[in-house]
Amino acid sequence: DTVHIHAEGPAFFTWLPKMFGKRVIVTIHGIDWQREKWKSGFGSKFIKQGEKNAVKYADEIIVLSKGVQDYFKNTYGRETRFIPNGVNRPEICNADIITEKYGLTKDSYILFLGRLVPEKGIHYLIEAFKKVKTDKKLVIAGGASDTDEYANKLKELAKGDDRIIFTGFVQGKILEELYSNSYVYTLPSDLEGMPLSLLEAMSYGNCCLVSDIDECSEVVEDKALIFKKSDVGDLRDKLQYACDHPEKVIELKKQAADFICEKYNWDEVVKETMKLYR
């Protein structure tokens, strides 16, 4: 009855189900043509056209952040529906595999978890962390995404600081243990759609440190530490503050899970989506 298309690239084909008289909903996860890997050439043009086709042909457009909602209103005069991602409360686990494999124990490390791509701002994080006085480790968990060159650049940048650990792509039990035992989870992005890893990190009761882009600050409100995006100095200061003030970190940890699981409840997300389908 209804075709639900996800992301701007696939939205290029929104006209196809319309030809067969189907209703079409498009979910825009972020303004994808702005991402570093699509910045030049055909990829960017194709995705941009996908965005335009969604505006032209979709019966409804779902967006995951208020910033993207404003973008569609201001650029195309198009109304959209804000239905965010959801998150479930997970089981917290002990540090077993990560202790054995990386020597990590509870609260002994700061965690970044995500794809190693330039728009995630990991280069700022490494630069900032190298200037932080702490015996905590920095764990960078995630695989390269068509960006081996960037991943290699990060490793080069981290050289000479043996507190920085690259785990590569993680999933399953290791992923759960990393979320469950980190001291601070950080997402220093310049660009996001709706960062699911941030919702997950908070659902595990993490103290989070994020850049001040709308897509992050709207999620965390006043329940996390926030730094000025792309600002290595400010990021360093906030990391140092977190390391020096465990009482503040504990306070934010205590609030995180209840706050995020209530705000982004999957049952609500499903209810709103079903309402749109009907």
Secondary structure in CASP SS format (residue, H / E / C, confidence):
PFRMAT SS
TARGET T0000
AUTHOR 0000-0000-0000
METHOD secondary structure of the structure
MODEL  1
D C 1.00
T E 1.00
V E 1.00
H E 1.00
I E 1.00
H E 1.00
A C 1.00
E C 1.00
G C 1.00
P H 1.00
A H 1.00
F H 1.00
F H 1.00
T H 1.00
W H 1.00
L H 1.00
P H 1.00
K H 1.00
M H 1.00
F C 1.00
G C 1.00
K C 1.00
R E 1.00
V E 1.00
I E 1.00
V E 1.00
T E 1.00
I E 1.00
H C 1.00
G C 1.00
I C 1.00
D H 1.00
W H 1.00
Q H 1.00
R C 1.00
E H 1.00
K H 1.00
W H 1.00
K C 1.00
S C 1.00
G C 1.00
F H 1.00
G H 1.00
S H 1.00
K H 1.00
F H 1.00
I H 1.00
K H 1.00
Q H 1.00
G H 1.00
E H 1.00
K H 1.00
N H 1.00
A H 1.00
V H 1.00
K H 1.00
Y H 1.00
A C 1.00
D C 1.00
E E 1.00
I E 1.00
I E 1.00
V E 1.00
L C 1.00
S C 1.00
K H 1.00
G H 1.00
V H 1.00
Q H 1.00
D H 1.00
Y H 1.00
F H 1.00
K H 1.00
N H 1.00
T H 1.00
Y H 1.00
G C 1.00
R C 1.00
E C 1.00
T C 1.00
R E 1.00
F E 1.00
I C 1.00
P C 1.00
N C 1.00
G C 1.00
V E 1.00
N C 1.00
R C 1.00
P C 1.00
E C 1.00
I C 1.00
C C 1.00
N C 1.00
A C 1.00
D C 1.00
I H 1.00
I H 1.00
T H 1.00
E H 1.00
K H 1.00
Y H 1.00
G C 1.00
L C 1.00
T C 1.00
K C 1.00
D C 1.00
S C 1.00
Y E 1.00
I E 1.00
L E 1.00
F E 1.00
L E 1.00
G C 1.00
R C 1.00
L E 1.00
V C 1.00
P H 1.00
E H 1.00
K H 1.00
G C 1.00
I H 1.00
H H 1.00
Y H 1.00
L H 1.00
I H 1.00
E H 1.00
A H 1.00
F H 1.00
K H 1.00
K C 1.00
V C 1.00
K C 1.00
T C 1.00
D C 1.00
K C 1.00
K E 1.00
L E 1.00
V E 1.00
I E 1.00
A E 1.00
G C 1.00
G C 1.00
A E 1.00
S C 1.00
D C 1.00
T C 1.00
D H 1.00
E H 1.00
Y H 1.00
A H 1.00
N H 1.00
K H 1.00
L H 1.00
K H 1.00
E H 1.00
L H 1.00
A H 1.00
K C 1.00
G C 1.00
D C 1.00
D C 1.00
R C 1.00
I E 1.00
I E 1.00
F E 1.00
T E 1.00
G E 1.00
F C 1.00
V C 1.00
Q C 1.00
G H 1.00
K H 1.00
I H 1.00
L H 1.00
E H 1.00
E H 1.00
L H 1.00
Y H 1.00
S H 1.00
N H 1.00
S C 1.00
Y C 1.00
V E 1.00
Y E 1.00
T E 1.00
L E 1.00
P C 1.00
S C 1.00
D C 1.00
L C 1.00
E C 1.00
G C 1.00
M C 1.00
P C 1.00
L H 1.00
S H 1.00
L H 1.00
L H 1.00
E H 1.00
A H 1.00
M H 1.00
S H 1.00
Y C 1.00
G C 1.00
N C 1.00
C E 1.00
C E 1.00
L E 1.00
V E 1.00
S E 1.00
D C 1.00
I C 1.00
D H 1.00
E H 1.00
C H 1.00
S H 1.00
E H 1.00
V H 1.00
V H 1.00
E C 1.00
D C 1.00
K C 1.00
A C 1.00
L E 1.00
I E 1.00
F E 1.00
K C 1.00
K C 1.00
S C 1.00
D C 1.00
V H 1.00
G H 1.00
D H 1.00
L H 1.00
R H 1.00
D H 1.00
K H 1.00
L H 1.00
Q H 1.00
Y H 1.00
A H 1.00
C H 1.00
D H 1.00
H C 1.00
P H 1.00
E H 1.00
K H 1.00
V H 1.00
I H 1.00
E H 1.00
L H 1.00
K H 1.00
K H 1.00
Q H 1.00
A H 1.00
A H 1.00
D H 1.00
F H 1.00
I H 1.00
C H 1.00
E H 1.00
K H 1.00
Y C 1.00
N E 1.00
W H 1.00
D H 1.00
E H 1.00
V H 1.00
V H 1.00
K H 1.00
E H 1.00
T H 1.00
M H 1.00
K H 1.00
L H 1.00
Y H 1.00
R C 1.00
END
